[in-house]
């Protein structure tokens, strides 16, 4: 594996860049070198640069910088992701997009084809694949303790995320749901609070995914009254898994690091995953996986085809909600046959 740091520039210097991405990269200074920032609000870029990094006067200047390997795109509106990523790939840069990848599967397909043509990495920051509760559910299923899974519910407590839209926060749940069943998606049935305005608003959604093989996976972003709180913590299920021989309920956890102290229910006993080893897993983050791909050729943690399928699933959800019928899952990519 190459020991050369991966040089990364930011397109977008807002709150999430400052709160999440920049600290994550600075904690891995042996692997990543931040070159600078561009933002349409130049003051945002100057504040984040803090005099330590370059402030690019425009996006063209960022793309012309030979010292940049990767462009990290963290911008709104999401509809702008496609053009920014396209220009970066055409300039010979690797691209990391903050979710969602784009707003249409057609645009995703175009970016995937361009990245392949240019021989560049294209990936998406679906960091909630590393949530401890999601990892725990995967391990419970793999352990076989509840038998073959038949039904999985993946939900969030909307009182903790009011106003969220399906293509923003909801894309995390959709991505997780598609990861929980590796067989081809066959059908989608969904309800949305505001189908005409989806996917950019109307955050309440309930969608059922039926795959070629079990389990059925349901994802939901629904409101819950505050009386569901237990000792100040939401007590409604976050994940529910029903298997052929048992069931598992993962309660909602405000902070995934509280997993060891949260109320759980698995055969009336403390679940075996509630051990320090899970906190050790959390120390390996998205950027560790990204560096291993860039420097060592490891498989991408989030393949662009997977991120694209999540966008296609949004389109199917919207169509199902608007027509009030079950929709055949056409247009999905077979991710078992794609590679870096």
C-alpha positions as CSV (number, residue, x, y, z in Angstrom):
1,X,0.0,0.0,0.0
2,X,1.3,3.5,-0.9
3,X,2.3,5.6,2.1
4,X,1.6,8.9,0.2
5,X,-1.1,11.0,1.7
6,X,-4.3,11.4,-0.3
7,X,-4.8,15.1,-1.1
8,X,-8.4,16.2,-0.8
9,X,-10.1,19.5,-1.5
10,X,-13.6,20.5,-0.4
11,X,-16.3,21.8,-2.6
12,X,-18.7,23.2,0.0
13,X,-17.6,24.5,3.4
14,X,-20.8,24.5,5.4
15,X,-21.7,23.1,8.8
16,X,-21.3,19.4,7.9
17,X,-17.9,20.0,6.4
18,X,-16.8,21.7,9.6
19,X,-18.5,19.3,12.0
20,X,-17.8,16.0,10.4
21,X,-15.5,15.8,7.4
22,X,-12.7,18.1,8.3
23,X,-12.2,16.7,11.8
24,X,-12.3,13.1,10.4
25,X,-9.6,14.0,7.9
26,X,-7.4,15.9,10.3
27,X,-7.5,12.9,12.7
28,X,-5.9,10.9,9.9
29,X,-3.2,13.3,8.9
30,X,-0.8,10.4,8.1
31,X,-3.3,9.3,5.4
32,X,-5.0,12.5,4.2
33,X,-3.8,16.0,3.4
34,X,-6.5,18.7,3.1
35,X,-5.5,21.1,0.4
36,X,-8.2,23.7,0.6
37,X,-11.8,24.8,0.3
38,X,-14.2,26.4,-2.3
39,X,-17.6,27.6,-1.4
40,X,-20.0,30.0,-3.2
41,X,-20.0,31.8,0.2
42,X,-16.3,32.7,0.3
43,X,-16.5,33.6,4.0
44,X,-17.5,30.0,4.8
45,X,-14.3,28.8,3.0
46,X,-12.1,31.3,4.8
47,X,-13.5,30.4,8.2
48,X,-13.0,26.7,7.6
49,X,-9.5,27.2,6.2
50,X,-8.4,29.1,9.3
51,X,-5.4,30.3,7.5
52,X,-4.0,26.8,7.3
53,X,-5.4,25.7,3.9
54,X,-6.0,27.2,0.5
55,X,-9.2,29.2,-0.2
56,X,-10.0,28.7,-3.9
57,X,-11.5,31.7,-5.6
58,X,-13.7,29.5,-7.7
59,X,-14.4,25.8,-8.6
60,X,-12.2,26.1,-11.7
61,X,-9.2,27.0,-9.6
62,X,-9.8,23.9,-7.4
63,X,-10.1,21.6,-10.3
64,X,-6.9,23.1,-11.9
65,X,-4.9,22.4,-8.8
66,X,-2.5,19.5,-9.5
67,X,-2.1,19.0,-5.8
68,X,-5.7,17.7,-5.5
69,X,-6.3,14.0,-5.8
70,X,-9.9,13.8,-4.5
71,X,-12.7,16.3,-4.6
72,X,-15.2,16.1,-1.7
73,X,-18.5,17.5,-2.8
74,X,-20.8,18.7,0.1
75,X,-23.2,21.1,-1.4
76,X,-26.9,22.0,-1.5
77,X,-29.2,21.8,-3.3
78,X,-28.6,18.2,-4.0
79,X,-29.6,18.7,-7.6
80,X,-26.2,20.4,-8.1
81,X,-24.2,17.3,-7.3
82,X,-24.3,15.9,-10.8
83,X,-22.7,18.9,-12.6
84,X,-20.0,19.3,-9.9
85,X,-19.1,15.6,-9.9
86,X,-19.1,15.5,-13.7
87,X,-16.7,18.4,-13.9
88,X,-14.4,16.9,-11.3
89,X,-14.2,13.6,-13.1
90,X,-13.5,15.3,-16.4
91,X,-10.7,17.1,-14.7
92,X,-9.1,13.8,-13.7
93,X,-10.0,13.9,-10.0
94,X,-11.4,11.2,-7.9
95,X,-14.8,12.1,-6.4
96,X,-16.4,11.6,-3.0
97,X,-20.0,12.8,-2.9
98,X,-21.8,13.6,0.3
99,X,-25.1,11.7,0.1
100,X,-27.3,11.6,-1.9
101,X,-25.2,10.7,-4.9
102,X,-27.5,12.8,-7.2
103,X,-31.2,13.2,-7.4
104,X,-31.9,10.8,-10.3
105,X,-30.7,7.4,-11.3
106,X,-30.1,8.6,-14.8
107,X,-27.5,11.1,-13.5
108,X,-26.0,8.4,-11.4
109,X,-25.6,6.2,-14.4
110,X,-23.8,8.9,-16.3
111,X,-21.3,9.6,-13.5
112,X,-20.6,5.8,-13.1
113,X,-19.9,5.6,-16.8
114,X,-17.7,8.7,-16.7
115,X,-15.7,7.5,-13.7
116,X,-15.1,4.1,-15.4
117,X,-14.0,5.9,-18.6
118,X,-11.6,8.2,-16.7
119,X,-10.3,5.4,-14.5
120,X,-11.2,7.4,-11.3
121,X,-12.8,6.5,-8.0
122,X,-16.4,7.6,-7.5
123,X,-18.0,6.9,-4.1
124,X,-20.6,8.3,-1.7
125,X,-20.5,9.1,2.0
126,X,-23.1,6.6,3.3
127,X,-21.5,6.7,6.7
128,X,-24.5,5.2,8.5
129,X,-23.4,1.8,7.3
130,X,-21.0,2.0,10.3
131,X,-23.7,2.8,12.9
132,X,-23.3,0.4,15.8
133,X,-27.0,-0.6,15.9
134,X,-26.9,-1.5,12.2
135,X,-23.7,-3.5,12.6
136,X,-25.3,-5.3,15.6
137,X,-28.4,-6.2,13.5
138,X,-26.2,-7.7,10.8
139,X,-24.3,-9.7,13.3
140,X,-27.4,-11.0,15.0
141,X,-28.7,-12.2,11.6
142,X,-25.4,-13.8,10.7
143,X,-25.2,-15.6,14.0
144,X,-28.3,-17.7,13.1
145,X,-29.7,-17.3,16.6
146,X,-33.1,-16.3,15.3
147,X,-33.0,-18.6,12.3
148,X,-33.3,-17.3,8.7
149,X,-34.7,-13.8,8.8
150,X,-38.2,-13.4,7.3
151,X,-39.0,-9.7,8.1
152,X,-36.9,-6.7,9.0
153,X,-38.2,-3.3,10.0
154,X,-35.8,-0.3,9.8
155,X,-37.2,2.9,11.2
156,X,-36.3,6.2,12.7
157,X,-38.2,8.3,15.2
158,X,-39.3,11.3,13.3
159,X,-39.8,13.4,16.5
160,X,-36.0,13.4,16.5
161,X,-35.8,14.5,12.9
162,X,-38.8,16.6,12.0
163,X,-38.9,18.0,8.5
164,X,-36.4,15.6,7.0
165,X,-36.8,14.6,3.4
166,X,-36.5,11.1,2.0
167,X,-33.6,11.9,-0.3
168,X,-31.6,13.4,2.5
169,X,-31.8,11.6,5.8
170,X,-34.1,8.9,4.4
171,X,-31.4,7.8,1.9
172,X,-29.5,6.4,4.9
173,X,-32.4,4.1,5.8
174,X,-32.9,3.1,2.2
175,X,-29.2,2.3,1.8
176,X,-29.2,0.2,5.0
177,X,-32.4,-1.6,3.9
178,X,-30.9,-2.6,0.6
179,X,-27.8,-3.8,2.4
180,X,-29.9,-6.1,4.6
181,X,-31.0,-8.3,1.7
182,X,-28.4,-9.1,-1.0
183,X,-30.9,-10.7,-3.4
184,X,-32.4,-8.7,-6.3
185,X,-35.2,-6.2,-5.3
186,X,-38.5,-7.2,-6.9
187,X,-41.3,-4.9,-5.7
188,X,-41.8,-1.7,-3.7
189,X,-45.0,-0.5,-2.0
190,X,-44.8,2.9,-0.3
191,X,-46.7,5.8,1.3
192,X,-45.4,9.4,1.5
193,X,-46.8,12.3,3.4
194,X,-46.4,14.6,0.4
195,X,-46.1,12.6,-2.9
196,X,-46.3,15.6,-5.2
197,X,-43.4,17.3,-3.4
198,X,-41.3,14.2,-2.9
199,X,-38.5,13.5,-2.6
200,X,-37.3,16.9,-1.5
201,X,-39.9,17.4,1.2
202,X,-42.6,15.5,3.0
203,X,-40.3,13.6,5.3
204,X,-42.8,11.0,6.6
205,X,-42.5,7.7,4.6
206,X,-43.3,4.1,4.9
207,X,-41.9,1.7,2.3
208,X,-41.9,-2.1,2.0
209,X,-39.2,-3.8,-0.2
210,X,-39.8,-7.3,-1.4
211,X,-36.8,-9.1,-2.7
212,X,-36.3,-12.3,-4.7
213,X,-35.4,-14.1,-1.4
214,X,-36.5,-13.3,2.1
215,X,-36.5,-11.3,4.2
216,X,-39.0,-8.6,3.4
217,X,-37.6,-5.2,4.6
218,X,-39.7,-2.3,5.7
219,X,-38.3,1.2,6.2
220,X,-40.2,4.0,7.9
221,X,-39.7,7.6,8.9
222,X,-42.9,8.2,11.0
223,X,-43.8,10.6,13.8
224,X,-43.9,9.4,17.3
225,X,-45.3,11.4,20.3
226,X,-42.9,12.3,23.1
227,X,-44.7,10.0,25.5
228,X,-42.8,7.2,23.9
229,X,-39.8,8.4,25.7
230,X,-38.4,6.2,28.4
231,X,-36.2,7.9,30.9
232,X,-35.6,10.6,28.4
233,X,-34.6,8.2,25.6
234,X,-36.9,7.2,22.7
235,X,-38.1,3.6,23.5
236,X,-39.6,2.7,20.1
237,X,-37.9,0.1,18.1
238,X,-35.0,1.1,15.7
239,X,-34.6,-2.3,14.1
240,X,-37.0,-5.3,14.5
241,X,-35.9,-8.6,13.0
242,X,-38.2,-11.6,12.9
243,X,-36.6,-14.9,12.1
244,X,-37.9,-18.5,11.7
245,X,-37.0,-19.4,15.3
246,X,-36.9,-16.1,17.2
247,X,-37.0,-12.3,17.1
248,X,-34.7,-9.4,17.9
249,X,-35.6,-5.8,18.8
250,X,-33.0,-3.0,18.7
251,X,-34.3,0.1,20.5
252,X,-33.7,3.5,19.2
253,X,-30.4,5.0,20.4
254,X,-29.9,8.7,20.2
255,X,-26.1,8.3,20.2
256,X,-24.8,5.0,18.7
257,X,-22.0,4.9,21.3
258,X,-24.7,4.4,24.0
259,X,-25.4,1.0,22.6
260,X,-24.0,-0.7,25.8
261,X,-26.4,1.1,28.0
262,X,-29.5,1.1,25.9
263,X,-32.6,-0.9,26.7
264,X,-32.4,-4.1,24.6
265,X,-34.6,-7.1,24.1
266,X,-33.2,-10.4,22.9
267,X,-34.5,-13.5,24.6
268,X,-34.8,-11.5,27.8
269,X,-31.0,-11.3,28.1
270,X,-28.2,-8.9,27.6
271,X,-27.2,-9.2,23.9
272,X,-23.8,-10.6,23.3
273,X,-22.9,-7.7,20.9
274,X,-23.0,-5.2,23.8
275,X,-19.3,-5.6,24.5
276,X,-16.3,-3.2,24.1
277,X,-15.4,-4.9,20.8
278,X,-18.2,-2.9,19.1
279,X,-16.7,0.4,20.3
280,X,-13.4,-0.8,18.7
281,X,-15.2,-1.3,15.4
282,X,-16.4,2.3,15.6
283,X,-12.8,3.5,15.6
284,X,-12.4,2.5,12.0
285,X,-14.3,5.1,10.1
286,X,-15.4,5.8,6.5
287,X,-12.2,7.5,5.7
288,X,-10.1,4.6,6.8
289,X,-11.9,2.4,4.2
290,X,-11.6,5.2,1.6
291,X,-7.8,5.4,2.0
292,X,-7.5,1.6,1.7
293,X,-9.3,1.8,-1.6
294,X,-7.3,4.8,-2.9
295,X,-3.8,3.7,-1.8
296,X,-4.1,-0.1,-1.8
297,X,-6.8,-0.9,-4.3
298,X,-9.2,-2.4,-1.7
299,X,-12.9,-2.7,-2.6
300,X,-14.8,0.5,-2.1
301,X,-16.8,0.6,1.1
302,X,-19.7,2.2,-0.8
303,X,-19.7,1.3,-4.5
304,X,-21.3,3.9,-6.7
305,X,-23.7,1.3,-8.1
306,X,-25.0,0.7,-4.6
307,X,-25.5,4.4,-4.0
308,X,-27.2,4.7,-7.4
309,X,-29.6,1.8,-6.5
310,X,-30.6,3.8,-3.4
311,X,-31.6,6.7,-5.6
312,X,-33.5,4.4,-7.9
313,X,-35.3,3.0,-4.9
314,X,-36.4,6.6,-4.0
315,X,-37.8,6.9,-7.5
316,X,-39.8,3.7,-7.0
317,X,-41.0,4.8,-3.6
318,X,-42.3,8.1,-5.1
319,X,-44.0,6.3,-8.0
320,X,-45.7,3.8,-5.7
321,X,-46.9,6.6,-3.4
322,X,-48.3,8.7,-6.2
323,X,-50.1,5.7,-7.9
324,X,-51.0,3.9,-4.6
325,X,-49.9,0.6,-6.0
326,X,-47.1,-1.9,-5.8
327,X,-44.3,-1.1,-8.3
328,X,-42.1,-3.6,-10.0
329,X,-38.4,-2.8,-9.1
330,X,-37.3,-2.1,-12.6
331,X,-34.0,-0.3,-13.4
332,X,-32.0,-1.7,-10.5
333,X,-28.4,-2.6,-11.1
334,X,-27.0,-6.0,-10.2
335,X,-24.4,-5.0,-7.7
336,X,-23.0,-8.5,-7.3
337,X,-21.5,-8.2,-10.8
338,X,-19.9,-4.8,-10.5
339,X,-16.4,-4.0,-9.3
340,X,-14.2,-1.0,-8.5
